[in-house]
Every structure is written in C-alpha cells, then in structure tokens.
C-alpha cells in the first residue's frame, strides 16, 4: 500500500535524523514511542481528578484550597517565585481573607535545575507528592473558576521584590549545621581560609541553553543579544584579587574557560568541585556578585548580596536594589555610526527588546562594555561596600539625572503597557534605587540625554 505524502515525509525525516545524529537519536525516538501509553494513562487520571476538584469548589466558601506547581526547571524562577511566596505568606501580605490551605509540588518533568535548592525549599514550604497533586492541578484548570485555586505569587513571572521582603524575612533560605561545615571544607579546598572574602562572577553565554535543549531542537539565536564574553571580565577579577578577594567564576556549564594565572581567581564552573550545593553556598556566602542579569541574579537577591550588574535589556534592570551598580551594553546605529543615548535607547524600542532579531531589523549594533568599564563598575561597588563613603554632590546629581531619565522614558516608551504584564506590572520596578556606573557617567555625559 502506498503511503500518502505526509506520512512518507514523516518517515523520511525520522530516517534522516537517525542517519545524521546516530544511534542516540534512534533510542530517543524509540523512547518517545514507549511513552505513548503513559500519556493515555495520565489523561485518564486527570479526568478522574475532576471529581475531587469539584469537591474543592464546593467547600471553597469555608476553606480555600490552592494547588500550585513550583517552576523547578528554571534556576531564576525556582529561586524568585517561591521566595516571594514564602515572604508574603510569612509576613501575611496579599493573603486570602478566608481560611486557606496551600499545596505545592515539583513536577516530575522537566528535570529539576538544582537539587540543593529543592532540598532547601522542602524545608521551608509545604511540598507534597507530584503524583497526587499534578492530576488535581491539571484537572483544576479544566473547570471554570480555577484561578482562585492557583497561587499568583508563584505563577506570576513579572513580579520582583520591590518592597524589600527578602530583607524582612532573612534568612529566606538557610543551611543546616552539617551543610555549613561541608561548605567551609570545600572553600578550604579552593585555598580559602576562615574570614577570606570572595566574589561570585556569573556571566551568561550560550552554553547553558544548548545543554538544556540542543539548538537542533530549539533555535536559541534570539537570545544572542544576552550573551557575553567572559574574557572582558578578567581585568576586573585581577583587580579584585589584588585587593584581597577571591573570585569564583560560577556556572553549571560554560562556553569557555576563565584563564588567569592568579591563584585567587578560580574557574569554579569548570572545576571538579562544582556541585548543585556549592552553586547555592557560594551565592549565599559571597561578599558581593558580578552578574550579567540572567536567572542567577535572583540567588544573590534572596541572600541580600550587592551586585555589579552588566544589564541587558536596559528596561529589565533590577532597579529596586539600592546597593547595586549597573552598566548596559553600548547601542550603536550601524549606518550612522552613532552611539545612542539613554533616552534614544528607549525611543528606538531597544530598552524593551527581548529578541536579537529586533536589533538586526533596527540596524542597532550591540557592543559589550570594555574590560576597563567593567573593572571600574566592579571596583566602585567594592569600595562602596568597604568604605561606605557618600557620593560627592556631582555624583549624586549624575545619579539623580539617570534615575529621572530612566523612569520618565520607561513610562513614555513602554510599548506594551496595556497588553503585557511583564512591563506594566508596578511590582516590576517600583522606586528606582540602583546606581549607574559613576565613572562611566562622568566620562560619557552625552549618554545622559
């Protein structure tokens, strides 16, 4: 019997995939076939769970039961969203007025991003079996009125800690005595003694996305604008080491090594001692951090660690953190060879762009900050922590101008303020407290327009 065109095309693709990617691809496809009966069983279980969901609806006038899954597959979300939920619950903020029981669970798929984080949240939150709660969660969404049985603090991705709840609930996460001893022993293995200061350096590149989902299954090119060259951070690390700090280059998997002959500069991401536990421990115990604004930023925030942010896009800067300092990439109109000012970055829509294709379409070239600019930003933060000195009147005026321009342009050019809660949520920015790199502002006063 002759196959129709669509079926033939499907089978040809499978054969070509196996020829191209080898025996591992064959086993992957066989595994997917084996899973088909499992999906049918899951569907039947979800249908059966509709009855207990109806009971939950019936008793809701007296007892509100909420069920929510934790976003455990993405590092930043697995930190920030449970942390906001925990703090609001603990401080009795935005809680239901009636008696409420919350049930949380971690889905069995996709894979949990960090096992240590899972352990620590399990000590703080009411986390139950996914095999019981997942069918209820899915069945709940099939019945009208399901939203009041969800937990917005966890499912809402656009909220930040603009009310400084993490400081009020310190410690949001904590280590056991045994974990504290273990963490100190690992630090000692890296050459640190009691009382030694260290800094976390978290620079985003394309390697982590490729590890999660290979580019043959997902096109990651839209994220290219967020990636950074780790070599641009060597100068800052060397200066910190000269001032007595150890520097840990962090990351689960990275594109290339962090090369330095200085024993205080540690390429932890490529170390045999790298672990899920130490990823969290380093973030909790560092003096401050250097971050290019990806998921790991949330780790430093919940432990109340100052951060030198090399932020992008500009409108996504964590402006509510008063101890932090920030830079953003240079925006250059390629045709005119013109550097855009702060206001022009907003007026061209580049401050809100979340796709590399936008910059190509607009003819905007993104140029990473120089090693000297990054070093100056990092040292400014380090000195503000070490000396706690006040800014000069000139510096205060520059920072005031930056903050006023930022919030004015944010409100004026927000392209989706009526449609997209990501940008319009008032809990996304709040008061603009962050400082822009002061030396950069002094040397680039035309940028403050």
C-alpha positions in Angstrom: 0.0 0.0 0.0 1.4 3.4 -1.0 1.9 5.9 1.8 0.4 9.3 1.4 2.7 12.3 1.1 2.6 13.5 4.7 3.2 10.1 6.1 6.1 9.5 3.7 7.6 12.8 4.6 7.3 12.0 8.3 9.1 8.6 7.9 11.8 10.1 5.7 12.5 12.7 8.3 12.9 10.1 11.0 15.3 8.1 8.9 17.3 11.2 8.0 17.5 12.2 11.7 18.9 8.8 12.6 21.4 8.9 9.8 22.6 12.4 10.8 22.6 12.0 14.7 23.4 8.3 15.1 22.3 5.6 17.5 21.4 8.0 20.3 18.7 9.6 18.1 17.3 6.1 17.4 17.0 5.4 21.1 15.4 8.8 21.7 12.7 8.1 19.1 12.0 4.6 20.5 11.7 6.1 24.0 9.1 8.6 22.8 7.1 5.7 21.2 7.2 3.8 24.5 5.9 6.9 26.3 2.6 7.0 24.3 0.7 4.6 26.6 1.9 6.6 29.6 0.3 9.8 28.1 -3.0 8.0 27.8 -2.9 6.8 31.4 -2.1 10.4 32.5 -5.1 11.7 30.6 -7.4 9.1 32.3 -6.1 10.1 35.7 -6.7 13.8 35.1 -10.3 13.1 34.1 -10.7 11.1 37.3 -9.3 14.0 39.3 -12.2 16.3 38.2 -14.4 14.9 40.9 -12.1 15.9 43.9 -11.7 19.3 42.2 -15.4 19.8 42.2 -15.4 18.9 45.9 -12.7 21.6 46.4 -15.0 24.1 44.6 -18.0 23.1 46.9 -16.1 23.7 50.2 -14.3 26.9 48.9 -16.8 29.3 50.7 -15.4 27.9 54.0 -11.9 26.6 53.2 -9.9 27.7 50.1 -7.6 25.1 48.8 -4.9 26.3 46.4 -2.6 24.0 44.4 0.4 25.2 42.5 3.5 23.7 40.9 6.9 25.2 41.5 8.9 26.2 38.5 11.8 23.9 39.3 13.3 23.6 35.8 14.5 27.2 35.5 17.0 28.4 38.1 15.9 32.0 38.4 12.2 31.2 38.6 12.9 28.4 41.2 14.5 31.0 43.4 12.5 34.1 43.0 8.9 32.9 42.8 8.9 30.6 45.8 10.9 33.2 47.7 8.3 35.9 47.1 5.5 33.4 48.0 7.3 32.4 51.2 7.9 36.0 52.3 4.4 37.2 51.6 3.0 34.1 53.4 5.3 34.7 56.4 4.5 38.5 56.5 0.8 38.0 55.9 0.8 40.1 52.7 -1.7 39.6 49.9 -3.2 36.5 51.6 -6.8 35.2 51.2 -9.1 36.6 53.9 -10.7 33.2 54.5 -9.0 30.1 55.8 -6.6 28.8 53.2 -4.6 25.7 52.7 -1.8 25.7 50.1 -0.4 22.6 48.5 2.8 22.9 46.4 4.6 20.3 44.3 7.6 19.9 42.0 6.7 18.3 38.6 8.4 15.1 37.7 9.3 16.7 34.3 11.2 18.6 33.2 14.3 17.9 35.3 14.9 20.0 38.5 17.6 22.6 37.8 19.2 22.3 41.2 18.8 19.5 43.7 20.2 21.6 46.7 17.6 24.2 46.0 14.9 21.6 46.0 16.1 20.3 49.5 16.2 23.8 50.9 12.7 24.8 49.7 11.4 21.5 51.0 12.5 22.6 54.5 10.5 25.9 54.1 7.4 25.1 52.1 4.6 22.6 52.2 5.7 20.5 49.2 3.8 17.3 48.5 3.9 14.4 46.0 3.5 15.4 42.3 1.8 12.1 41.6 -1.1 13.2 43.8 -1.2 17.0 43.1 -0.3 17.1 39.4 -3.6 15.5 38.2 -5.5 17.8 40.5 -3.6 20.8 39.2 -4.4 19.9 35.6 -8.0 19.0 36.3 -8.5 22.2 38.2 -7.6 24.2 35.0 -10.4 22.4 33.1 -13.1 23.8 35.4 -14.3 27.4 35.3 -13.2 29.5 38.3 -9.8 27.7 38.6 -7.8 31.0 39.1 -8.8 31.5 42.7 -7.3 28.0 43.4 -3.9 29.0 42.0 -1.2 30.9 43.7 -0.4 34.1 41.7 2.8 34.8 43.6 4.3 31.6 42.2 2.7 31.5 38.7 3.3 35.3 38.1 6.7 35.8 36.4 6.8 39.6 36.2 7.0 40.5 39.9 10.1 41.5 41.8 11.0 42.2 45.4 10.4 45.9 45.1 9.1 46.0 48.7 12.3 44.5 50.1 10.5 41.5 51.6 13.7 39.4 51.4 15.4 41.7 53.9 12.5 41.4 56.2 12.5 37.6 56.1 16.2 36.9 56.4 17.2 34.2 56.0 14.8 33.2 53.2 16.8 30.1 52.8 19.3 28.6 55.3 21.8 25.8 55.6 21.9 23.0 58.2 24.9 22.8 60.5 26.2 19.9 58.5 25.9 21.8 55.3 27.7 24.8 56.8 30.7 22.6 57.7 30.7 20.9 54.3 30.6 24.3 52.5 33.5 25.6 54.5 35.6 22.5 53.8 35.0 22.9 50.1 36.1 26.6 50.3 39.2 25.4 52.1 39.9 23.0 49.3 39.9 26.0 46.9 42.5 27.7 49.1 40.3 29.9 51.2 40.8 30.3 55.0 38.3 31.5 57.6 37.5 35.1 57.0 38.7 35.3 53.4 36.5 37.4 51.2 35.2 36.2 47.8 33.1 37.4 44.9 30.9 35.4 42.5 31.2 36.2 38.8 28.2 35.0 36.8 28.5 35.7 33.1 25.8 34.4 30.7 26.9 32.7 27.5 25.1 30.3 25.1 26.4 27.0 26.6 23.6 26.6 29.3 20.8 26.9 26.8 22.5 24.4 24.5 22.8 22.0 27.4 19.1 22.2 28.3 17.8 21.9 24.7 20.2 21.4 21.8 19.9 24.0 19.0 18.7 21.3 16.6 15.5 21.1 18.7 15.3 24.8 19.6 16.6 27.9 17.9 18.4 29.9 20.6 19.6 32.7 18.2 17.0 35.1 19.6 19.0 35.0 22.9 22.3 36.0 21.4 21.9 39.6 22.5 22.1 38.5 26.1 25.4 36.6 25.8 28.7 38.0 27.0 32.4 37.3 26.5 34.0 36.1 29.8 37.4 37.5 28.7 36.1 41.0 29.3 35.9 40.3 33.0 39.5 39.1 33.6 40.7 42.7 34.3 38.0 43.2 37.0 38.9 39.8 38.5 42.6 40.6 38.6 41.9 43.9 40.3 39.7 42.3 42.9 42.4 39.6 43.6 44.9 42.4 44.0 42.6 43.9 46.7 42.5 40.6 48.5 39.3 39.0 47.1 39.0 35.5 45.8 36.9 35.4 42.6 34.7 32.4 41.7 33.6 32.2 38.1 30.3 30.4 38.5 28.0 28.4 36.2 26.7 24.9 35.6 28.2 24.7 32.1 30.1 27.4 30.2 31.3 28.1 26.7 34.9 28.6 27.5 37.3 28.6 30.4 38.3 31.7 32.5 42.0 31.9 32.1 44.2 33.5 34.8 47.4 32.6 36.5 46.3 34.2 39.7 45.5 31.5 42.4 42.8 33.8 43.8 40.8 33.6 40.5 39.0 30.3 40.4 37.3 28.9 37.3 34.7 27.1 39.5 32.4 26.3 36.6 35.0 24.0 35.1 36.2 22.6 38.5 35.7 19.0 39.6 34.4 20.5 42.9 31.4 22.2 41.2 28.1 21.0 42.5 24.5 22.0 43.0 25.2 22.5 46.7 28.2 24.8 46.1 26.3 26.8 43.5 23.9 27.9 46.2 26.5 28.1 49.0 28.8 30.4 47.0 25.8 32.7 46.2 24.8 32.8 49.9 28.3 33.5 51.3 30.0 35.8 48.8 30.8 39.4 49.7 29.1 40.6 46.5 28.5 39.4 43.0 29.1 40.4 39.4 26.2 39.4 37.1 25.1 39.8 33.5 21.4 39.7 34.5 20.1 36.2 34.0 18.4 33.7 36.3 21.3 33.5 38.8 20.7 37.2 39.7 17.8 36.0 41.9 20.2 33.9 44.0 22.2 37.0 45.1 19.0 38.9 45.8 17.4 36.4 48.2 20.7 36.4 50.2 20.8 40.2 50.1 24.1 40.4 48.3 25.1 43.6 46.4 25.7 43.2 42.7 27.6 44.8 39.9 25.1 44.3 37.1 26.0 44.4 33.4 22.4 44.6 32.5 20.5 43.9 29.3 18.0 44.9 28.0 18.1 48.2 29.9 14.4 48.2 30.9 14.9 44.9 32.6 17.5 46.2 35.1 16.9 45.3 38.7 16.4 48.9 39.7 14.9 48.3 43.1 18.3 47.2 44.6 19.8 50.3 46.2 23.3 48.7 46.9 23.7 47.7 43.2 25.6 49.4 40.4 24.8 48.8 36.7 26.1 49.2 33.2 24.4 48.3 29.9 25.9 47.5 26.5 26.7 50.2 24.0 23.9 50.7 21.4 25.3 51.9 18.1 23.3 52.8 14.9 25.4 50.9 12.4 24.5 53.1 9.3 25.1 56.4 11.1 27.9 55.0 13.3 26.1 56.9 16.2 26.1 55.8 19.8 22.6 56.1 21.3 21.9 58.0 24.5 19.8 56.6 27.3 16.7 58.3 26.0 17.4 57.2 22.4 17.8 53.6 23.6 14.2 53.8 24.9 12.8 55.8 22.0 14.1 53.2 19.5 12.4 50.4 21.5 15.8 48.8 22.3 15.4 49.1 26.0 12.4 46.6 25.9 13.7 44.2 23.2 13.8 40.5 24.0 14.9 39.2 20.6 18.2 39.5 18.8 16.2 39.9 15.5 14.9 43.3 16.8 18.4 44.9 16.8 19.2 43.5 13.4 15.9 44.9 12.0 16.5 48.3 13.6 20.2 48.4 12.5 21.4 48.6 16.0 24.7 47.0 16.9 25.3 45.9 20.5 28.9 46.4 21.7 29.9 44.9 25.0 31.4 47.1 27.7 35.1 47.3 27.7 37.2 45.4 30.3 38.1 48.8 31.8 34.4 49.9 32.1 33.6 46.6 33.8 36.5 46.9 36.1 35.6 50.4 37.1 32.0 49.4 37.8 33.1 46.4 40.0 35.6 48.5 41.9 33.1 51.2 42.5 30.8 48.7 44.1 33.6 47.1 46.1 34.7 50.5 47.5 31.1 51.5 48.3 30.9 48.3 50.5 34.3 48.6 52.1 34.3 52.3 52.9 30.6 53.2 52.9 31.5 56.6 51.8 29.0 59.1 50.5 28.8 60.2 46.9 30.0 63.7 46.0 27.4 66.3 45.0 28.4 65.9 41.4 28.0 62.1 41.6 24.6 62.5 43.3 23.4 64.8 40.6 24.5 62.4 37.9 22.7 59.5 39.6 19.6 61.7 40.1 19.6 62.5 36.4 20.0 58.9 35.4 17.1 57.8 37.6 14.8 60.5 36.4 15.6 59.8 32.8 15.1 56.1 33.3 11.7 56.2 34.8 10.4 59.0 32.5 11.4 57.1 29.4 10.2 53.8 30.8 6.7 55.2 31.2 6.8 57.2 27.9 8.0 54.4 25.6 6.7 51.2 27.2 5.4 49.5 24.1 3.1 47.0 25.7 1.9 48.8 28.9 -1.7 48.0 28.1 -1.1 44.4 26.9 2.0 42.9 28.5 2.1 42.5 32.4 5.8 41.8 32.1 6.5 45.5 31.6 3.3 47.1 33.1 3.3 45.4 36.5 4.1 48.1 39.1 5.9 45.4 41.1 8.4 45.1 38.2 10.4 48.3 39.0 9.0 50.3 41.9 11.3 53.1 43.1 14.5 53.5 41.0 17.2 52.9 43.6 20.1 51.4 41.6 23.2 53.5 40.7 24.6 53.6 37.2 28.4 53.3 36.9 29.6 56.7 38.1 32.9 56.8 36.2 31.0 55.9 33.0 28.6 58.8 33.6 31.4 61.3 34.3 33.2 60.3 31.1 30.0 59.9 28.9 27.8 62.8 29.9 26.2 62.8 26.4 24.7 59.4 27.3 22.6 61.1 30.0 20.2 62.7 27.5 
